Amino acid sequence: MKNMILSKDRNLFLNILTMIILAMSLLAIGLILLIQNSGLHLYMIIIGIMISIFIFIVIYLLGLLLLTIRITKNNSIPKVLIPFFESSIKHIYPIMIMFSKLLKIEKDPIRRFFSEINNKIVILQSEKLRPEDILIITPHCLQKSFCKHKVTGDINNCQRCGACDINKLLDLCTSYNVKLKVVTGGTLARKIIKDHKPKGIIAVACERDLSHGILDVKGIPVIGVKNDRPNGPCHDTCVDVNKVEEAIKHYLRR
């Protein structure tokens, strides 16, 4: 089931990227036809420059498309191209979201695939870290809404009753000696990152918050783990703790 969802997300992501390439190609062709069929010779230089820019963008996006296909199939790309790919995918992502909005296409599959691509990039290039340099950030909705022992201010308030996944995450943190923080939103998450200065982050969130967080954090690798929402958004959510553990093991190289 998971592979089927990832395959659909990938296909949608690649289809939208292809549509952007086609749109840029059509603009370039339209400008070429304008030059050929008009007498506006004074503007030919400007239009020629614009055509060159459009052609460059098309070639650039085609390269990005091929690298995206390669990394999804082989989980690797040439090391020298990783910085280019990482920067490019983060720049094209907001355009794809805007494009999907115009076409009234669901955004969550694009957000999910963007997070998956980001994770692959982090796995390819992040360095081995010490446990104390790893920070897990989770949303407060992982805690049961009926719980009176709020953990957003202090994770030690958790009574370890096992009703929610906070208890399992604390067990992981104890086993691997990594830090865990529960946040109410992006503002608090940014403050915690600034205060703790981690060298590697594991972020648990919904598709929207994950993609925003990945774009927001600069200079620190972020592995994203999507939470599950059986009770609807932002209410009694849960997370696959095994995926969080896999991310910890990656950073520790275990």
Buried (B, 14 or more C-beta within 10 A) or exposed (E): EEEEEBEEBBEBBBEBBEBBBEEBBEBBEEBBEBBEEEEEEEEEEEBEEBBEBBBEBBEBBBBBBEBBEBBBEEEEBEEEBBEBBBEBBBEBBEEBBEBBEEEEBEBBBBBBBBBBBBBBBBBBEBEEBEBEBBBBBBBBBBBBEEBEBEBBEEBEBBEEEEEBBBBBBBBBBEEBEBBBBBBEEEEBBBEBBEEBEBBBBBBBBBBEBBBBBBBEBEEBBBBBBBBEBEEEEBEBBBBBBEBBBBBBEBBBEE
